[in-house]
Each structure stands twice: as structure tokens, then as C-alpha cells.
Amino acid sequence: MQRPNRLSLWLFSLTLVALISVPIRAAEPLASWNDSAAKEAIIEFVKTVTDKDSSGYVAPEDRIATFDNDGTLWTEHPMYTQMAFAFDRVRTLAPQHPEWKTQQPFKAVLENDLKAVAASGKKGLVELIVATHTGITTEEFEAIVTDWFKTARHPRFKRPYTECNYLPMLELLQYLRANEFKTFIVSGGGIEFMRPMTMEVYGIPAEQVVGTTIATKFEMKDGKPILMRLPEINFVDDKAGKPVGINQFIGKRPIASFGNSAGDREMLQWCSAGTGPSLKMLVFHDDAKREYAYGPANGLPDSPFGTFPQDLMDEAKESGWVVISMKNDWKTIFAPEKE
């Protein structure tokens, strides 16, 4: 076997040094975002709060970011995902409740009359939630929700609801966590409806989910301790309830908050009231072709799901909140479907 000569060894050494000296490029942050003011605002904010030489530096333990779920992280039309779940539960339970054929809002659900369901308002929604989400243990409810997510499909996009999340927002969650942020969901949706899927879908563990809660009672059944879901709402994590929920369950004011509707207004106001730098952003649904467009701020009729009134747009401009245009700021809406 021929030994390498000194010249070839020297050339190999130079090549190795050159390769080691080439800087490794980090993956582009927020790759699904267009190069717009919204993307720039995110990157500049993260640079500011993570730079120890910056006057706006924030210690990692205080880098709290809160995200609404419906309409902010995944689609909320033609209705909230949890409402679609409740509708399916009504249909499943209907044989046990013949009175629902003539009793609203159950009659409207069975007839698929969305206008009548919407007309029933908050009272009707609470009735549906109580009838379909309670009277069972927390473990039974989690199993029902988990099974539903495996088979339920969005009526327009024909994909699992858990794949109707927004790729740019998934990238944002990852980007923040890569910069030592702790990310929380703060949603008006049911906490135990969201928790079974948030880790798999968003990388957010169950203990970092804040939401509306059902009254729950500890009981002993057949010598085994259980938690029974009672037919009453315990806490509504929406609008003014969001800062309350943040304080109660997180214990720190967020320095970044993300929403998409009037239901998130108070959360962004609470974030704004802190000392030091903060980032407040609203996802604006203005892309009817790739997703949906709705709300008065679009010059369209108001929507019962994720309303974005003109006064919210005005407040965003006056307060320096960043409005994310789905149409102009995002290269794509959804990730490719899984095989």
C-alpha cells in the first residue's frame, strides 16, 4: 500500500481547515413569512429582548408569549373547531334525547341550521357545551376528544382539524422557543378540549394551556378516585377573562401576545401595560382564496366567529399593535398534508 506523501497530507490539512472555517448557516427564521413589516417587527423584537447589551434585554424566565388559538393558530371558520365537536356529540347523543328534535338549539344542530344556532347566542352555545361536554369523567372526555380528532375533517379543506393550523404561526412558535421564550395558549376554547392535541400540534405542553374551564368535582367511584365534569361553566377565558386567566394560571405578564379578534383585545392591552419592550400582533383574515376573509374591518359583514371590528383595527393602529395580513404577509397558509 502506497503511503501519502508530505504534499498530499499538507493539501488535505488545508482543505480540512477551510471546511471547518466555513460558517454554518442557521435555518432561515420564519421561512413561510414574506419579507414585510410584520416579519421584521418579530425579528427586531426578539433581537432586542435577547441581546444582553440592549436596554430592552429580558431575562429568559420572563420571556412569556401568549397565543390565542381559534383564528390565531388554526382556522375558526366556518365555525370554531370545538363547536364542530359539540355538533358531532349532539348527533351521537341524540338517540338518548328524543326531546332534542323539537328543542333549540339542539333542533338546529340536528337540522344543520347554522343561522339558527348562531341566533341562539351565548346562551345556546353554553347549552350545547353543557349537554355534550359534561356528566362524564375528565379521562372519559379526553378519550372522546382524542378519538374525534383522529377522524374529524374540516368541511372545506378536507383535512384533519389538527392539520388546519397555520404554518407561519408554527414557525413563529418554534422561533420564539429557540430564543428561550415560553409559549402559552390563552384561548376562549375549552382547556380540556385543547390539551389532548396541543403538544403534538404546537409543541405546547398541557400545563401551558389556559382556557375556559368546566366545573369539576372529585369523587370516589367503585373505590377509584375520579374527576367528574359538572354541568356548569367554571371560568370563561375570553375578553376581560384572558388577563385574569394569565394572572391566575401563568403568574407573569406576557411580553408578547398574539390574537385575531375582539376577544383578544384585553390580552393585548394587558401585554402593553407592562414595563419594557413588548410585541402585540393580530392575525387579520383577509385571504378568501387560501383561507377566509371576514369582518367589518374587511368591509364585510360581521362574523359570530372571530369578529374583527373596525374599532379593533383603529386601536391597533393607535397603540402600535402589528396587524398580520394573511394575504400579504404569509407565503403559505397551511403546511403540506401529512401522508
N, C-alpha and C positions, 0 to 999 in steps of 0.2 A: 504493500500500500504506500502511495507516494505522500510524503509529508508536505503540508503547505509551506511555501517559502515565506520569508520575512515580509516581502512586499504585499502578498495577498493577505497576510494577517493584519498588516497596517491598514490596508484598504477596508477590510472587514470592520476594524475598530472605528474608523472614521464614519462608516455607514451607520454603525450601531449608535454612536454618539449623536449623529444627525437625526436619527429616528427618535431617540429619547428626547431630543431638544425641541421637537415639533410640539407645539401646544395642542392639547386635546380640547376640541370644541365641545362645549356643553350643548345639549339639545336646545333648540330654539324654544324659548318660553312662549306660551300662548300661540302655538302654530296655527290654530284654526281662527285666529282673530286677524282682521285686516289691520294694516298699519294706520290706525286712526287715533283720534284724541282719547278715546276710551282705553285702548290698549296702552298708550303712552302714560295715561294717568295711573294705571295699575302698576306699571313697571317703575315709574318715578316714585310712587308712594312706597313700594317695597324697598327700593334703594334707600330712601330716606330713613325709614324706621329700622333698617338692619345695619346701617353704617354707624359704627361706634364713634366716629369722628363728627357725626352730624348732630346738630342741636335737636333734631327730631328723633333721635335714636330711642327705640322702645325695647326694653329687655324681653327676651323670648317668652318668659312666663306671662307677660302682659299683651302678647300679640294674639288677641282674640278676634276672630272673624265669624260673623253670624250670617246665615243664609236662609231666606225663606225657601220653601220647597216648591209648591204649586206655582207654575208660571215663571219661576226663577231658575230652578234646576231641572224641571221636566215640564212637559206640556200640561195645560189645565183645561184645554178645550177638546171636545165640545162640552165637557163637564169635568169637575175635579175627579181625579182617579179614585179617591175614596168614595165619592158619590156613585161611580160606576160599580164599585164593590158593593155598596149598600143596595143598589138596584138589583144586582145579581142575587144578593142574600134575600131580598124580598121575594123574588121569583122562586128561590129554593124553599123558603119557609111558607109560601102562600098556601099549599095544601093543608097546613096546620091552622090556617087563619082564613076561613071562608068569608069572614066579615070584611076582609080587605077588598073584596070585589066591588064593594059599594062605599068604602071608607077612604076619604082622602087623607094624605097624599098617596096612599098605597094603591088606590084605584088608578091614579095617573101613572104610577110606575108600571103597573101590570099592563096598561094600555100604551106604554111608551110615549106618554104625552108630556114632553119636557116643559112646555109652556105652563101646563097646569101645575107641575112640580115646582117650577120657579115661582108661580103665583102664590104658592103656599108659604113662601118666605122662610125666614129663620125658624119659625115655629114648626113648619112642615119638615125642614131638614133635621131639626132636633128629634122629631117624632121618628123619622126614618132611622137615625143613628141609634136611638134608644132601642127600637124594636129589633134591629139587626146586629147590634154590637154588644148586647148585654145579656144577663141571665146565664152566662157561661163563665168558666174559669179563664184566667189570663193565659194559661197554657193551651186551652182549647181554642181560644180566639187566635193566638199566634199560629197554631197549626192551620186553621181555616184560612187566614190571610196568606200564609206561605203557599198553601196549595192553590189559592186563587191566582197569585202572581205567576205561577208556573204555566197556567193555561189561558188566562185572560189576554185579550188582544185589543189594541186601540182600534176603534171603528174606522178611522181614515187611513192610518199608516200601516195597519195590519201587522204590527209587530208587538212583542210584549211591552206592557207599560214600563217595565224596568229598562227597556231599550229606547224609551221615548225621552230620555234625558238629553240635555244639550251638551254636545262635545266641547264647545268653548268654555262652558262653566265647569266641566270636569277638569279641563286643563287648568283653569283658574284655581280650583281646589288643590290640585297637585302642586302648582306653582307656589301657593301660599304655604303649604305644608313643607315644601322643600326649603322654605325660608323661615322655618320654625314658628309658623302660625299654628294655632289650634283652631280647627274649623268646627262650627256647630250648626246644626239645623235648628231654626226657630220658626215654627210653622203653625198656622191655624189648624192644620190637619191633626188627626188623632195620633198621639205619641206611640201607641201600641200598634197602630196600623203601619207606621213608618219604620219602626225599629227592626222588624224582621228583614228588611231589604237594604237599609242604609249603608251597612258595611260593604256588602257586595257591590252595590251600585255606585256609591260615592266615596267609599273608604272612610266613612264616618261611623265610629262605633256607637252602640245603643246608648251609652251613657252620655253621649254628646248630642242627643236629640231632645229638643224641647218642643212640646206640642200640647194640644188640647187633651185633657185627661177625663176619663170616666171615673166616677166614684167607685172605690174598690174596698172590699171587706175581707179580712182574714177569717177563715172558718176551718173547722175540723170536719172532714168527711171520710167516713169509714176508717177513722184513725189516722188519716193523712191530712197535713195542713195544705189548704188551698187559698187562692185569692179569687174571690167571686166578683165579677163585674156587675155593678148595680145599675138599675135603670134611671140614672141621673147624671148630669154633667157636673164634674168637679171643678174644672178650671178651663176657661176659654183663652187660648194663646193667640189672640188676634187683636189687631189695632192697639189700643192702650194696654191690652194684656201682654203684648210682647215685651216691653221693658220690664214689666212685673215678672214675667217668666224668666227673662235674662238674669235679673237680680236674684230671683229665688233659686234657680237651678244652676246658673253659671257662677254668679257671685262676683263677676267683674264686668265693667262696661266694655263693649267691643270697640276696637279702633277701626274696624272695617265692617260694614253692613251692606247686604245686597238683598233687594226686593224687586217687586214688579207691579205693585198695586197700592191702592189707598190703604189696604190692610197692613202695609209695611211702613207707613208714614211715621208713626210714633217710634218705631225701632230706629229709623234713620235719624230722627230728631234726638233720640237718646244718645246715639253714637256721636252726633255732632256736638253735644253738650259737654263732652269730655275735654280735658286739657291735652294739649299736644296735637300732633297730626292725626287726621282720620280720613277715611275713604268711604264715601256713600255712593252707591250706584243702584240704578233702577233699570231693569230689563224692559224694553219697550217693544211690544208685539206689533210690528208694522210690516210683516212679511207674509202676506196671504198666500203667496205661491209656495214657499217652502214650509210654512207652518200656519200661522193665523195672524190676522190683523183685526183689532177690535178696540173699542173705547172712544169716548169723546175727544181725547187728545189726538186721535187719528181722524177726527171728523166723521166718526162712525157712531152708531147707536151704542149706548152703554151696554155692558155685559154683566150678568149676575156672577160671572166667574172671572176674577182678576180685574176688576174695574180700575181704569186709569183715567181719572177725570182731568179736565183741563187745569183745575186749580192745583193738582199734584205736579203737573208739568211746570206750572208757574212757580211753585215753591221750589222745585228742583233747580230752576234757573236762578232764582233769587238766593238760594242757600249754597250754591256751588256743588250741588249733587250732580254726578255724571249720569246721563241717560244713555243707555246702551241701545243702539238701533240694531235689531236683529238683521234687518235688511242690509244695512251699510257697514256694520262693524264685525259681522261674522262671515267668514268664508263658507262655512258649512253649519248646519243646524244639528244634525244627528250623526253619531258615529255609524260606520257601516254595520249592517246587521250581522249578528253572530251566526256562524254556521249551525 
